Amino acid sequence: MRRDPLAFLTAAERRDGPVATFRIGPSRWVLLSDADAISEVLVARAGDFDKPDAIYGAGRPIFGHALTGLKGEVWRRRRTLVAPA
């Protein structure tokens, strides 16, 4: 993961399909690559899912300041701004 995060995530998706799971340290992570599942988690049931604080450190090189790396009110504001697109 540290050497090539994109290759790691691509390999996880290839291995497990659209709902890939893997461990980083003691934490279990889930990678979604199915549009309907992503919409369910990020839009329809956003309040039911929490992004662990680790995503901000580990995920920042991959996601930058994209919606996937935000949560709470900041996520809501940005999500509203990009919704028309």
C-alpha positions as CSV (number, residue, x, y, z in Angstrom):
1,M,0.0,0.0,0.0
2,R,2.8,2.5,0.9
3,R,4.8,1.9,-2.3
4,D,2.0,2.1,-4.8
5,P,-1.5,2.8,-3.3
6,L,-3.3,2.9,-6.6
7,A,-1.8,-0.5,-7.6
8,F,-2.8,-1.9,-4.2
9,L,-6.4,-0.8,-4.5
10,T,-6.6,-1.9,-8.2
11,A,-5.3,-5.4,-7.2
12,A,-7.8,-5.6,-4.3
13,E,-10.7,-4.8,-6.7
14,R,-9.5,-7.3,-9.2
15,R,-9.2,-10.0,-6.5
16,D,-12.4,-9.3,-4.6
17,G,-14.7,-7.6,-7.1
18,P,-16.7,-4.4,-6.5
19,V,-16.7,-4.9,-2.7
20,A,-13.1,-5.5,-1.8
21,T,-11.9,-5.8,1.8
22,F,-8.4,-5.6,3.2
23,R,-6.6,-4.9,6.4
24,I,-4.3,-2.1,7.2
25,G,-2.8,-2.6,10.6
26,P,-5.6,-3.5,13.0
27,S,-8.3,-1.9,10.8
28,R,-10.5,-3.6,8.2
29,W,-11.2,-1.5,5.1
30,V,-13.8,-1.8,2.5
31,L,-13.3,-0.5,-1.1
32,L,-16.4,0.0,-3.2
33,S,-16.1,0.1,-7.0
34,D,-19.8,-0.4,-7.9
35,A,-21.6,2.8,-8.7
36,D,-24.9,1.7,-7.0
37,A,-23.1,0.7,-3.8
38,I,-21.1,3.9,-3.7
39,S,-24.3,6.0,-4.1
40,E,-25.9,4.0,-1.3
41,V,-23.1,4.7,1.1
42,L,-22.3,8.3,0.1
43,V,-25.7,9.6,-0.6
44,A,-28.7,7.5,0.4
45,R,-27.4,6.3,3.7
46,A,-24.5,8.7,4.4
47,G,-25.4,9.2,8.0
48,D,-25.2,5.4,8.6
49,F,-21.5,5.2,7.7
50,D,-18.5,6.8,9.3
51,K,-15.1,7.3,7.6
52,P,-12.4,6.5,10.1
53,D,-9.9,9.2,10.9
54,A,-7.2,7.1,9.3
55,I,-8.6,7.8,5.8
56,Y,-7.4,11.4,6.2
57,G,-3.8,10.3,6.7
58,A,-3.6,7.2,4.6
59,G,-6.1,8.3,2.0
60,R,-4.9,11.9,1.4
61,P,-2.2,10.9,-1.2
62,I,-4.8,9.1,-3.2
63,F,-7.9,11.2,-2.7
64,G,-6.5,14.6,-1.9
65,H,-9.3,16.9,-0.8
66,A,-11.9,15.0,-2.9
67,L,-15.3,14.1,-1.4
68,T,-14.1,10.7,-0.5
69,G,-11.7,12.2,2.0
70,L,-14.2,14.5,3.7
71,K,-17.0,14.0,6.2
72,G,-19.6,15.9,8.2
73,E,-20.6,19.4,7.3
74,V,-17.6,20.0,5.0
75,W,-18.7,16.9,3.0
76,R,-22.3,18.1,2.9
77,R,-21.4,21.5,1.5
78,R,-19.1,20.2,-1.1
79,R,-21.5,17.4,-2.1
80,T,-24.2,20.0,-2.6
81,L,-21.9,22.1,-4.8
82,V,-21.0,19.1,-7.1
83,A,-24.4,17.5,-7.2
84,P,-25.6,19.3,-10.4
85,A,-22.5,18.0,-12.2
